[in-house]
Amino acid sequence: MKTNKNEFIAKLKKGIEELDISYSQEQLEQLWEYYLFFISENKKYNLSTITEPEAVITKHFLDSLVILKELDFAQHKRWLDIGTGAGFPGMVLKLFLPGDSFYLLDSASKKVNFLNQLIYKLDLTGIEATHARAEDLAQLEDLRASFDYVCSRAVAALNVLLEYVVPFLKVGSLAYLYKGPEYKNEIEAAQTALATLGAEIKEIKELKVPGLEAERYLIIVEKKSQTDKKYPRRAGIPKKRPL
């Protein structure tokens, strides 16, 4: 069934206004283009099982944008999105933070291929998508401890995710990690990882995503000291033997 552009944009606009985020008509148009390309390429790339227009608006677009209210806009930031998939949240955030630079990382080459086509299609600059494992990239000198913000959504349990995320952060910088209602157990299990990697949980926020019934939380992690060079361990080990 063909999706009606006006209806789609009206629903999107309503949700963004409920989030109390400022937006332009151009951003709404970009998200419409994003949606159309995502739907057309989804069969080829198997990007997501969530494809209904309203579900894409709520579970992909608004769910990505909900963290904008938590950010400091004082200056342009350098972002990394680990396990970006079809660009959620990194690509969506980029559209609303055009002056920030974004590095989208995924271990599935077909998803990265989709994102690079989308970047070209939307004529975006200051953003690149890379096919690699976080464990490998975090050992590269120009990427390690070089990001102001790292974000990640639906990638791994917190004790595993921290080993991917923290080595990329500058000391004093923040990670924004999207979690569901199980976050308390995950935090308990992640205490060793936090201490080992030189990070601490700064804040936990309950997020209200318009139209989303599922509970959503944001774990904000601050890097307090340099991470030992031996972390992250080689690809596959953090998941197999969490800290």
C-alpha positions as CSV (number, residue, x, y, z in Angstrom):
1,M,0.0,0.0,0.0
2,K,1.3,3.4,-1.0
3,T,2.1,5.7,2.0
4,N,0.6,9.2,1.8
5,K,3.4,11.8,2.1
6,N,1.2,14.4,3.7
7,E,-0.1,12.0,6.3
8,F,3.4,10.7,7.1
9,I,4.8,14.2,7.5
10,A,1.8,15.3,9.7
11,K,2.4,12.3,12.0
12,L,6.1,12.9,12.1
13,K,5.6,16.6,12.8
14,K,3.2,15.9,15.7
15,G,5.6,13.5,17.3
16,I,8.6,15.9,17.0
17,E,6.5,18.7,18.5
18,E,5.5,16.4,21.4
19,L,9.2,15.8,22.0
20,D,9.6,19.7,22.1
21,I,12.3,19.7,19.5
22,S,12.7,22.5,17.0
23,Y,12.7,21.4,13.3
24,S,12.5,22.7,9.8
25,Q,10.4,21.7,6.8
26,E,13.6,20.5,5.2
27,Q,14.2,18.0,8.0
28,L,10.7,16.6,7.7
29,E,11.3,16.2,3.9
30,Q,14.6,14.5,4.6
31,L,13.0,12.0,7.0
32,W,10.3,11.3,4.3
33,E,13.1,10.6,1.7
34,Y,14.9,8.5,4.3
35,Y,11.7,6.5,4.9
36,L,11.1,5.9,1.1
37,F,14.6,4.8,0.5
38,F,14.6,2.6,3.7
39,I,11.4,0.9,2.5
40,S,12.6,0.4,-1.1
41,E,15.9,-1.1,0.0
42,N,14.7,-3.1,3.0
43,K,13.9,-6.2,0.9
44,K,17.5,-6.2,-0.5
45,Y,19.3,-5.4,2.7
46,N,17.0,-6.9,5.4
47,L,17.5,-3.7,7.4
48,S,14.5,-4.1,9.8
49,T,11.3,-5.9,10.4
50,I,9.7,-2.6,11.4
51,T,8.4,-1.1,8.1
52,E,4.9,0.2,8.8
53,P,4.9,4.0,8.4
54,E,3.6,4.7,11.9
55,A,6.0,2.2,13.4
56,V,9.0,3.6,11.5
57,I,8.1,7.1,12.7
58,T,7.7,6.0,16.4
59,K,10.2,3.2,16.8
60,H,13.0,4.5,14.5
61,F,12.7,8.2,14.0
62,L,11.2,9.6,17.2
63,D,13.1,7.0,19.3
64,S,16.3,8.2,17.8
65,L,15.5,11.9,18.3
66,V,14.3,11.6,21.9
67,I,17.8,12.2,23.3
68,L,18.2,15.6,21.7
69,K,16.7,17.3,24.8
70,E,19.6,15.8,26.8
71,L,22.4,17.3,24.7
72,D,24.6,20.3,25.2
73,F,24.5,22.4,22.0
74,A,27.3,24.9,23.0
75,Q,29.7,23.6,20.3
76,H,29.9,21.1,17.4
77,K,30.6,17.6,18.5
78,R,32.2,14.5,17.0
79,W,29.9,11.5,17.3
80,L,30.2,7.7,16.9
81,D,27.2,5.4,16.5
82,I,28.1,1.8,17.3
83,G,25.9,-0.8,15.7
84,T,24.0,1.8,13.7
85,G,22.1,-0.7,11.6
86,A,19.9,1.3,9.2
87,G,21.1,4.6,10.8
88,F,19.2,4.6,14.1
89,P,20.0,6.7,16.0
90,G,23.1,8.2,14.2
91,M,21.8,9.1,10.8
92,V,18.6,10.5,12.2
93,L,20.5,12.6,14.7
94,K,22.8,13.9,12.0
95,L,19.8,15.4,10.2
96,F,19.0,17.5,13.3
97,L,22.6,18.3,14.2
98,P,24.0,19.2,10.7
99,G,27.0,20.9,12.2
100,D,28.2,17.9,14.2
101,S,30.3,15.2,12.5
102,F,29.1,11.6,12.6
103,Y,30.8,8.3,12.2
104,L,28.4,5.4,11.8
105,L,29.8,1.9,12.5
106,D,28.3,-1.5,11.7
107,S,29.7,-5.0,11.3
108,A,27.1,-5.8,8.5
109,S,28.5,-4.5,5.2
110,K,25.1,-4.5,3.5
111,K,23.8,-2.0,6.1
112,V,26.8,0.2,5.6
113,N,26.3,0.1,1.9
114,F,22.7,1.2,2.4
115,L,23.8,4.1,4.6
116,N,26.5,5.3,2.2
117,Q,23.9,5.4,-0.6
118,L,21.5,7.3,1.7
119,I,24.3,9.8,2.6
120,Y,24.8,10.4,-1.1
121,K,21.1,10.6,-1.8
122,L,20.5,13.2,1.0
123,D,23.6,15.1,0.0
124,L,25.0,15.1,3.5
125,T,28.5,16.1,4.5
126,G,30.3,15.5,7.8
127,I,29.1,11.9,8.1
128,E,30.5,8.6,7.0
129,A,29.5,4.9,7.5
130,T,32.1,2.3,8.0
131,H,32.0,-1.5,7.9
132,A,34.1,-2.8,10.8
133,R,34.1,-4.2,14.3
134,A,34.3,-1.8,17.2
135,E,37.0,-4.0,18.9
136,D,39.3,-3.4,15.9
137,L,38.6,0.3,15.2
138,A,39.1,1.3,18.9
139,Q,42.8,0.3,18.6
140,L,43.4,2.8,15.8
141,E,45.2,5.9,17.0
142,D,43.1,8.5,15.1
143,L,39.8,7.0,16.5
144,R,40.7,5.9,20.0
145,A,39.7,8.4,22.7
146,S,38.7,10.9,19.9
147,F,34.9,11.2,20.3
148,D,32.8,13.7,22.3
149,Y,29.7,11.5,22.2
150,V,29.1,7.8,21.5
151,C,25.6,6.5,21.1
152,S,24.3,3.0,20.7
153,R,20.8,1.4,20.5
154,A,19.9,-2.3,20.8
155,V,23.4,-3.7,20.4
156,A,24.5,-5.7,23.5
157,A,24.1,-6.0,27.3
158,L,25.7,-3.1,29.1
159,N,28.8,-5.0,30.4
160,V,29.6,-6.0,26.8
161,L,28.6,-2.7,25.2
162,L,30.8,-0.6,27.6
163,E,33.9,-2.4,26.3
164,Y,33.0,-1.4,22.7
165,V,32.1,2.2,23.7
166,V,34.4,3.6,26.4
167,P,37.7,3.3,24.6
168,F,36.4,5.6,21.8
169,L,35.5,8.4,24.3
170,K,37.7,11.3,25.3
171,V,38.1,11.6,29.0
172,G,35.2,13.7,30.3
173,S,33.0,12.8,27.3
174,L,29.7,10.9,27.3
175,A,28.0,7.8,26.0
176,Y,24.3,7.8,25.4
177,L,23.0,4.2,25.6
178,Y,19.4,3.4,24.9
179,K,18.0,0.6,27.1
180,G,14.7,-1.1,27.9
181,P,13.2,-1.9,31.3
182,E,15.9,-4.5,32.1
183,Y,18.5,-1.8,32.6
184,K,18.8,-2.1,36.4
185,N,20.0,-5.7,36.2
186,E,22.4,-4.7,33.4
187,I,23.9,-1.9,35.5
188,E,24.4,-4.3,38.4
189,A,26.2,-6.7,36.1
190,A,28.3,-3.9,34.6
191,Q,30.1,-2.6,37.7
192,T,33.3,-4.5,36.9
193,A,33.3,-3.2,33.3
194,L,32.8,0.4,34.5
195,A,35.7,0.2,37.0
196,T,38.0,-1.6,34.6
197,L,37.4,0.8,31.7
198,G,37.5,4.0,33.7
199,A,33.9,5.1,33.4
200,E,30.9,5.7,35.6
201,I,27.2,6.1,35.1
202,K,26.4,9.8,35.3
203,E,22.6,9.7,34.9
204,I,19.7,7.4,34.1
205,K,16.8,9.1,32.3
206,E,13.4,7.7,31.6
207,L,12.5,8.7,28.0
208,K,9.0,9.4,26.8
209,V,8.7,8.6,23.1
210,P,5.3,9.7,21.6
211,G,3.3,6.7,20.6
212,L,5.7,4.1,22.1
213,E,4.3,2.0,24.8
214,A,7.5,0.1,25.6
215,E,9.6,1.6,28.4
216,R,12.7,3.4,27.3
217,Y,15.7,4.5,29.3
218,L,18.8,6.4,28.6
219,I,22.0,5.4,30.4
220,I,24.5,8.3,30.3
221,V,28.0,7.1,30.9
222,E,30.9,9.5,31.5
223,K,34.5,8.5,30.9
224,K,36.6,9.5,33.9
225,S,40.1,8.2,33.1
226,Q,42.1,6.7,30.2
227,T,41.2,3.2,29.3
228,D,44.0,0.6,29.5
229,K,45.3,-0.2,26.0
230,K,44.4,-3.8,26.3
231,Y,40.7,-2.9,26.0
232,P,38.7,-3.6,24.0
233,R,39.9,-7.2,23.7
234,R,40.0,-8.7,20.3
235,A,36.8,-9.2,18.2
236,G,34.3,-11.5,19.7
237,I,35.9,-11.7,23.2
238,P,33.9,-9.0,25.0
239,K,30.7,-10.9,24.1
240,K,32.1,-14.3,24.9
241,R,33.8,-13.3,28.2
242,P,32.2,-10.0,29.5
243,L,34.1,-8.0,32.0
